[in-house]
Amino acid sequence: MAKKELIAVVDVGSSKIVALIGEIAADGQVTLLGVGETASSGIKKGAIVDIDGTVKAIKTSLEKAEQIVGYGLTSAVVSFTSPSLISLNNKSVVAVTNLEREITSEDVNRVLNATKIVPIPPDKKIIKAIPRFYTVDGFAGVVDPVGMTGSRLEAETHIIAVAQSTFANLQKVTSKAGLNVLEFIPAILASAEVVLYPAEKELGCLLIDIGAGTMELAIYSEGSLFYTGAIPVGDQYITNDLAIGLRTPIAVAEKIKIEAGTALVSLVQNDEYLEVENVGGTEKQKVSKQMVAAIIEARVREMLELALKEIKSSGFTGLLPGGVIITGGGALLPGIKEVAQEIFDLPVRIGVPEGLSNLPVNLINPRYASAIGALVLAAKQYREEPEESSGLDFLSGIFQKIKAFFSELF
């Protein structure tokens, strides 16, 4: 019978855990087969606070996806968010050892491994080291130096780290859920894969992924990743502000935000009102929609100003003509694009996931960007020719691991 190459991903977020199962065709295209989603009650502000609750949510999401596919999987690529995410760029140089001075993959592996030798805080763990560019004998901007002639090879990599405790807890919950994790991917990288255009990355752009508990940032310049970071505020903070300001339960505030919320007061007529139940659920009060919008706009402005401050302190001194792309659940708020344009003084668009041809309409949504991006990334790594091990996550054998765990004969 036909051979199926299956790939599973689990996206672990503050509000939901999403499991996707896809099939890779002979031409490398991935088809979505199954989807499972569960509320992640064990995670708050991007941090795991309930091991058992998170394990249960992961299992439930996977089971839902597996029921659709009709096949159980025990291995997956996992994407995640974390407020502890930090990054830096590091350079290293090695001498080309080949007598003919032809650069080989071994030379590339040596220089890439050398870039990972960098001082980081003792409570952090390096989870990604992504090559930015190479320099051969002083000529910068080389994409692939293998086969070139030179005596000196330099590389710059983008290094991403998270708190040791964050990574340990993530490993614990996935292990207890019975998963063999093939790759841990920061959600911001997964989102970038499916919401950013190559031209935006080349020109220079800022990606803002607004999740429930965190807001993650990524700067791309000249086609490569320059900066990644996270701010411990997210969409849930808007809900909390509404609950406090309107004196209503969290669940009611969330519903108001989704159904009637806007991030710009000027989009609301002054004669529009809502009926909002009180904390005890015994009475209802009449509330102006402009008041609701004012609460939301104040928090959205604060969040985006924090993002602007973070970018200014990132060390990036270039321009961002590619503009700002906002994705994640927070991108769904009407008016957030206009507020961002005012704060950043740049073109802004809402990033919707692309890259899978058979996506259901309900998944063509910013809130699923990281889950879909993780599936596309996993499939992309699967079909790429494997490199010799360099110690870098993206280049260190995920191809073979996925092959081993996701090739099944039917």
N, C-alpha and C positions, 0 to 999 in steps of 0.2 A: 504494500500500500504506500501511498505518498508519505513522504517524510515531513513532519511538522517541526519547525524550530520555534519554540515557545519562549516568551520573555515575560516576566512578571516584575512589576514595580510596586512599592508601597510608599506613599507620600505621607509623612508624619507631620501634621500641623497642629496648631493650637486649638482650632475649632473642629477639625475633621481629620480623619484618616481615610485616604483613598487608595484602593488597590486596583491596578489595571493589569490585564493579561493580554498580550498581543502575539501575533504570529508573523514571522518573517518569511516573506516569499523568496523564491529563487533570485528575483531581481533586486532583493534588498529592501523592498517596500514592506512596511509594517502595517498590519491590519489589527484594529482593536477588536478583541473577542469578548472580553468580560470586564465589568466594572462593579466595584463594591465600595460603599461609603458608610462610615459610622462616625458619630460624634465622638471627639477625643476628650472625654471628661477628665482624663488623667494628666492633661497637659495645660499649664497656665503660663502665659507670657513667654511661650517658646521653651519652657523648661518642664521636664517630666516631674510631676509631683505625686503621682500615684502609679507605682509599678504595675500592680495587678490590673488596675483599670485600663492602663495603656495596652497591656498585653491582650486583654479581652477585646479591646477595640481593633487592634491589629488582626487578631484571629477572625473576628466577625467580618471585617472588610474583605479579607482574603477568601473566606468561605462564601460570601455573596458572589464574588467574581468567579470563583471556582464552580459554583453551582450553575452559572450561565454557560461556562465553557464545558462543563462535564468532565473535568480532569483536575486532580489535585497537584499542587506544586509546593515544594518545600524550600525553594531558593528564589531570591529576589534582589533587585537593586533597590536601595532605600534612599529617598530624598528627605531632607529634614531642615527645619529652621532652628536658629539658636541666637539669642541676644548676645552671646559671647563671641560671635564670629569676628575675627580680625584678619588683616592681611598685610603683606609687605612685598616689595619687589627686591630681588637679590641677584647680583651678578657673580659669575665665576669664570675663570679662564684656565685652559689647559693647553699643553703643547701637543701638536699632532705627531703621533708616534710612527706613523707609516713612513717607510724610507722614501717612497715616492711623493710624500707629502699630500697624499689623497685622503681626505677626511672619510672615516668609516663610521658605521653605526656605533662601534665601540667607543670612538672618540666622543660622539654625541652623548652616549650614556654616561661617560665619565664626567663630562662637564655639567650635565643635568644633575647627577648625584651630588656634585660639589656645591651646586647652588642651594641644596637643601641643608647644608651645614651653616646654620644661621642661629644666632641667639634669639630665643623667644622666652616669654615669661614661663616660669617653672610650672604654672598651673594650666598651661596651654599644650595642645597636641596638634601637630601638623597633619592635616587630612588631605590636602591637595597641593601639588606643585606643578603649575601649568606653564610650559614654555611660552615666552612672549616673542622673542626673536633671537637670532644668532648674529654674531659679528665674526667675519673671517679676515684676519690680517688688517683690521681697521675698517673694513667695509661692512657697515651696519645694515640691518633690515633684512638679513637673509632668512628665508622661511625654512628651507631644508638644505643644510650644508653637506649632506652625504654626497660624495662624488666630486665635491669641489676640491681645488688644490689650495693649500695654505699651510702655514706652520703654526698658527696661533688661532685657537677657536674659543670664542667667548659666548656665553649664553646668559640671558636674563629670564628669570622665571617669576611667576606670580605665586606667592605662597599663602595659603589659607589655613588658619588654625582656629580651633575652638577650645573651650574649657575641657580639661581632662575629665571632670565629673560629668559634663554633658555627654561626651562621647561614651564614657563607661556606662551611663544609664541607658543610652540608646542601644548599645551592644547588649545590655542585660535584657531589655524588653523584647528585642527582636529574637534573641536566643530563647527566652522563655516562651515566645510565641511559636517556636519550632522552626524559625527561619534560618537558613544558611544565607548570610548576606554577601552578595558578590561584590557590591560597591556601595559606599556611602557617598551621596552627592549633596552638597549644599543646595537648598531649594532655589536660591537666586540664580545659580548656574543652569539649573534645569529650566527655569522660566525663560532665561535669556535665549536658550536654544530654540524656543518656539514663538517668541514674541518680537525679537529684534531682527531687523533686516541687515544683511551684510553691508549695505551702503551706510547705515547708521553707525555700525561698529567702526567702519573705516573712517568716517568723518569725525567721530567722537560723539558719544551719547551717554546719557545717564538712565539707568533702569532703576525704578523704585517698585518693589514688590511689597504691597501693604497687606499683610496677613492679619489674623485675629489678634495675635499677641506680640508680633514684632514687625518692624519695617526694615527690610533688607535693601541694600544699595549696591550697585555695580557700575563702574565707569569703564567704558571701552574707548580706546583711542588707537588709531592706525590699525584697526582690525584685531587688536588683542586686548585682553583684560588688564586694566591698570590698577583697579581698586575694588575691593569688596568689603562691606561692613554691615553692621546691624545696629538698630536703635530699639530699645525695649519698650516701644509703644506701638500699638496697632489698632485695628478696626474695633476691637472690643472696648477700647477706651472711650470711643464715641458712644457706644451703647451704655457704658457706665455713667457717662456724663448726662445722657438723656434720662436714665433712671433716677439720678439724683436731682436733676433740674426739674423734672416733671413729677417727681415723687410717685414713681410707678415701678412695678416689678421689672427685673432684668429682661424676662421673656417678652413682656409687653414693649419695653423700650427697643428691643431688637426688632420686633415686628414693625414698630413705627419707623425705625431707621430704614428698613428694607422697603416698606410699602409707601412711605410718605416723606422720607428724608431727602434733603438736598444740602450740598455744601456751600450754597450761595444764596443768601437771603434775597437778593434782588430777583431771583427766579420765582419767588412766591408772591402771590397776590395778598394784599393786606386784609382781605375779607374771607380768607380761608381758615377753617377751624377743624380741629379733631376732638373726638371724645376719648378721654384717656382715663382708665380706671386707676384708683388709688392703690397704695401698697397692699392694703388688706383685701382689695378686690370687692369692696362693699359699695363703693360709690364711683361715679364718673364725673370728670371735670371737663369743661370746654377749654381747649388750649389752642392758641393761634399757631398756624403752621409756620409763621414767621419766627415765632419763639423757638420752635423746634429747629428751624434752619439756622438760627443764630447760635444755638448751642453746638450744632454740628460744625458750622463754619469756623467757630472759635478754635475747636479742637483740631480740625483739619489744617488750619493755618499754622497752629503751633507745631504739628507734626512735620509739615513741609518745611517750615523754617528750621526745625532741628535737622532735617535732611540737608538743607542748604548749608548750615553751619558745619555739618560733618564733611561735606564735599570740600568746603573751603579749607578745612584742616587736614585733608587727605594727602596733601602734597602735590595734587594735580594742578598744574599751572596753564594747561592748554585751554582751547576753546571747545565747546560742545555744539557745533553746528548741526549735528544729528538730532539735537533736542532731547527732551525728557519723555520717557515712555513709562507709564504707570500701569501696573498690573496687580493681580491679587484681588481678593474680595473687596478691599477698600476702593478699588478703581471703579466699582459699580455705582458709587455715589454720584448723582447728577450734580454738575457744577464743580467737581474736583479738578477737571481739566482747566477751567477758567481760573480757578484760584492758583493752581500750579503755574500757569502762564504768567500771572502777575508776580508771583514770588521769585521764580527763576529767570524771568525775562527771556524765555526761550520757547521755541515751538514745543507743544505738548500733544501727545496722543495717548489713547488708551490701548494697551497691548492685549490683544486677543490671541490665544494659542492657534498656531497653524502648523502644518507638517504631517498631519494624518488625514488621509482622504475620506475615511468613512466615519468621522466623528459624529456622534449624535448631536442634535441641535443644543441640547441642554449642557453639553460639555464644551461647546464653543463659547467659552466664558472665562474671563480673567481669573476667577477663583480656582479654576482647574489648571492654570498655566504650569505650575511646578510639577503636578502629577503627569500631565501629558508630555512635558519637556523631559522628565526622567525616562519615560518610555522611549521617546525619540532618541535620546542620548544613548540609552542601553542598546537599542537596535543599531545605531550608528557605530558604536564601538564593536558590536558583534560582527558586523560585516566588513570592518576594516581589517586589512592584513595585519597580524600581530607583529609588534616590534620585539626585539630582544629586551629582556627585563632591564629597566633603568631605575627601578625604585620609585617611579612616579605612578600615581594611581591610574591615570588615564592611559599609561603606556606599559603597565606591568602585568599583563596576562589576563585581563578581564575577558578577552576573546576566548581563551582556552577554558576559563572557568564557566562562562555562559554556555559554551559548546558542551561541556561535560554535563551540566545540570539541566539544560533546556532542550536537548535533542531527544525526541521521542519518536518511536516507530509505531504507526497505527495501521 
